[in-house]
Amino acid sequence: MKRTVCAGGRRIEYVLIQSVRRDVLLQALPEGVTRVYAPKAMRLRDIDELVRGNAERLGALHAEVDRKLDEDRRAHPVADGSRIAVEGKLRTLRLHAGARTRADVGEKAFDLWLPHPEDEQAVRAAIRAALSRRALERIRERIAALHPAIGGEYGRVAVRDQRSRWGSCSSRRNLNFNWKLIMAPPQALDYVVVHELCHLHEFNHSPRFWARVRAVMPDYEIWKKWLKAHGGELGV
């Protein structure tokens, strides 16, 4: 639910998500969106007061989010002629005016048609959407290829826009992956797929878990290190 409080003459609108949890989490998201995760039993007026008391902190969190987004934009230009990585290979971005948005990823070029190719935000959104679709398709293919060697039941497979995680396996055995993996070399994507499939058996990072990963992908450490070293370079 959406709620609004006033602090220091400023309105703070936030999205409240209450669940079975013990603590309160304040989260600053892009475009000024604030989320608050709180225990189900906590009174709304107490949550409002907590948000009000943390107005200054929330302002600092949003300023940091904006700073990082600005850094990302400068690090990943999307002008005509920019270079976009797809499955570990750089393609030249070519922007075209078109009545509807569509993308064509070739061996050397990433052609993108959209109504307003001069709108940087629209270009970024279209690239992310195209790469997210390709990521989901490729991840499903790799799960189909790798799952027989690992086994275990899994539920939904989805791609998400995550800043700090490459993948996750939920308690319901749903598998989530970061769309940016489609920009990395295929072996890095395979490592994350293997990693999450192995969590179907070991919901931890114990020696037994890593032994399962190694049994399927003996060189997994190379790609684990690659993501740590170069993951920050991926994105749009």
N, C-alpha and C positions, 0 to 999 in steps of 0.2 A: 504494500500500500504506500501511497505517497503522503508525506506529511511536511508541514512547513513550520519553522520556528523563526523568531526574530532575535538577533543578537547584535548589540551595538548599532542599532538602526539599519541592520542589513538582514534581508530575508535569506534563510537557508532552506532550500527544498531538498528533501532526501527520500530515498526509497527504503522502506523498512521491511526487513525479512526476519520474521520470528520463527524459531525452530527449537529443537531440543538441544540446547547448548548452555554452557555455564557463564560464558563471558560475553562482552559486547565488542564487536569489531566495527571500526569506522573505516570505510574504503573510499578513496578518491579515484574516480574514473575519468577518462577523457571527456571533453566537452562540458566540464563542470558538473558531471553527474556524481552524486554522493549516495553511497549505499551504507546502510546500518544493519548489521546482523545482531540480533538480540535474543535472549531467552524468551520462550513463550509466556512464562509467568510474569515477566517484567511489565510493570504498568506503563502505559503510553506516556503519561505525563513525566515519569521518571526518565524515559528514553529521550523525550524532548529536552528535558533539563540537561541530560548528559551531552546531547548534541550542542545545545546552547553553550555549555561550559567549555566545549572543545572547538568553538568557532575559529579561534586563532590557529589552532593546530590543523583544522581542516583546510583553512586558507593556505597554510604552508604546504600541506600535502598536494593540493591542487596546483600550486605554483611549481612544485617539483614534477608533477605529471606533465604540465605544459612545457617545462624545460626539456624533459626527456623526449616529448613528441617533436619539439622543435629540432632537437639534435638528430632524431630519426629522419625527419624530413630533409635536413641538410645532407645527411649521410646517404640517403636514397633518393636522388633526384628522379623525377618522372617526366622530364621534358622530352620532346621528340628527339630521338637519337641517343637517349640514355640507355644504359646497359642493365638488363634484368636477368637474374640467374633463374634458370628453370632446370631442375634435376641435375644441378652441378655444372651446367653449361651457360655461358653468357649469351643472351640474345639482344639484338638491337630493338629498342622500343620504337615503333612507328605509329604515330597517332593520325587518325583519319576522322573526318566529320561524317556522321551517318545518322539516319533516322532512329535507329535503335542501337543499343549497346551490345557488342559482340567482340569476341577475341579469337585470334588464330595464332597458335604458337607453332612456329616452324623450327627448322634446325638452326637457322641463323637469326630469325626475326621474330619479334612479338608484336603482331599487328593488332591494334585496338581501334575499333570504331565506336564513337559515342556522339550524342547530339552536341556536346560542348567540349571539344578536346582542349580548349584553352582553360577549362576549370580544373585546376590542380587537384582539388579535393575529390572531384568526380572521377578523375583519372586514377587516383590512388584507390578509391573504392572499387572501381571496375577491375583493376589489376588484382586486388585482393580477392574479389569474388571469383574471377576466372581461375586464379591459382588455388583457391579453396576447393573449387569443383574438381580440378585436376588432382589435388592432393587426396580428396576422398576417394576418387576413382582408383588412384594408384595404391593407396593404403589398403583398400579392399582387395585389390589384386594380390598384394604382397601377403596379406593375412591368409588368403586362400592358398597361397603357395607354401607358406611357412607353418601354418597351423597344424597340418598333419604330423609334423615332426615333434610338436610340442603337446598338442591335445588340450583338453579342458573346454568347458562350455563358456561361451561369452554371449553378451546381449547386444545392445546397440553399438554401432561404430559411428563416431562423429568427429568432425574437425572443428577446432575452436581457435579463437584469436587470444592466445595466452602469451604473457610477457616472460614468464619465468619457468614454465614447464613445457617439456617436449611431448609428454604423454602422461596418461593416468589410467588406472584401472579402478573403477569404483567398487564399493561393497556389493553392488548388484551385478558386477562383472560387465558393466558397460565400459567400452574402450574409447578414450578420447585422445585426439592427437592435435598437435599444433600445425596449422596450415602451412607455416613457414618451412616445414620439413621438405616440401616439394621444391624448394629452392636449393636444398643441400644435395650433395652427391647421393645417388641411390643407396649406397652402402650405409650412409648415416640414417636414412629413413628406415632401412631394414633393421638396423640396430634398435631403433626405438620400437618398431613393431615386435621384434623378438622380446625385448625388455618387457613390454606390457603383456604379451601373451604368457610369458613365464610367471607373471604375477597372478595368473589364474590358478597357479599351484602354490606359489610362495608369496604371500602378501607382505613382503618385507624385503630387505636387502642383505640377507644373511649369506654366509659362504655357500650354503646349499642353493640359494637363488642364483648367485653368480655362476655356480657350476652348471646350472641348467642353461643359462644364457650362453656360456662358453661351449657347451655340448652342441648347440645349434649354430653358433657363430664364433668360431675360435679366435677371430681377429677383432672381436667386438671392442676391445679396449682402444684400438686405433680410432674407431669412429666415435666412441664416447669422448675421447680427448679432442677429436676434431670439432665436435659440437661445442665443447667447453671453450675452445680457442676461437672458433669462427662463428658461433651461433649469433653473436651480437651483430654480425655483418648482414644477417638475413632479415628481410622485411621490406616493406614499401612505405 
